[in-house]
Amino acid sequence: LGLLLARMGLFALLAVALAQPLVMPRGRAFLTGKRAVVLVLDDSASMGYIENGLTLFDRARASAREVLDGLRSGDRAALVLAGRRAGGPEVVFPEPTDDLATVRRAIDGLAVQPLGTDLAGAVERAEQVARSGAAASREVYLLSDLQDSGWELRAEPAGRQNESEVLFFFVSFRPR
C-alpha cells in the first residue's frame, strides 16, 4: 500500500511539473486585469547577425509580434529601442497605447542600426513607461542577444524602492 501511494504521488508530481503552472506574485491580476506591456527591442549592430537566413533582429521582431498577438482588447503596449544613442535608448511610445496595430507597424518598420547596446538604460526607461499606465499587470519584455557590453552599472536613483511593480521577461536571441 505504501509503495502504491508513493508511485501515485510521483505521477501526480510529474503531472504538475508537465503542466507548468503559472505562479505570480501576490496581488497580481495577471490573467484577469488589463495589461501594460513594454517591448524592449535591441536594434544594435550585433542583432544583425544572420543565421539560417534570418537575422537575430528578425527573430526578435517575430517574438515581439507574438507578444502583441497574445494581448486582449483593452490591453496596452509600448516600445523602447535599446540601441546606444546620444540621448539614451529611444522611447517610441512614451505611454502604453491601446492601438496595438500602430505598435505592430512601428515594429515592422524597424531595422538594425550601427549602434552599440544600452540594455540597462533601455530596461530602466521601459520600467518608467510601464509604471506610467494604470494597468493591473505591468510587464517588460526585453528581446535581445543580451550582450555583456550592454549592461553598465549605474548609480541607484535616490529614493528608489528595491521592490518593483513590474514583471520582467528576458528573451535571449543568441547564435546557436
Salt bridges, closest charged atoms under 4 A:
ASP43 OD2 - ARG85 NH2 2.53
GLU51 OE1 - ARG59 NH1 3.02
ASP58 OD1 - ARG61 NH2 2.99
ASP69 OD1 - ARG104 NH2 2.18
GLU90 OE1 - ARG85 NE 3.44
ASP108 OD1 - ARG65 NE 2.75
ASP118 OD1 - ARG154 NH2 2.59
GLU127 OE2 - ARG131 NH2 2.96
GLU127 OE1 - ARG160 NH2 2.91
GLU139 OE2 - ARG35 NE 2.79
GLU152 OE2 - ARG84 NH1 3.33
GLU156 OE2 - ARG160 NE 3.32
GLU165 OE1 - ARG138 NH1 2.98
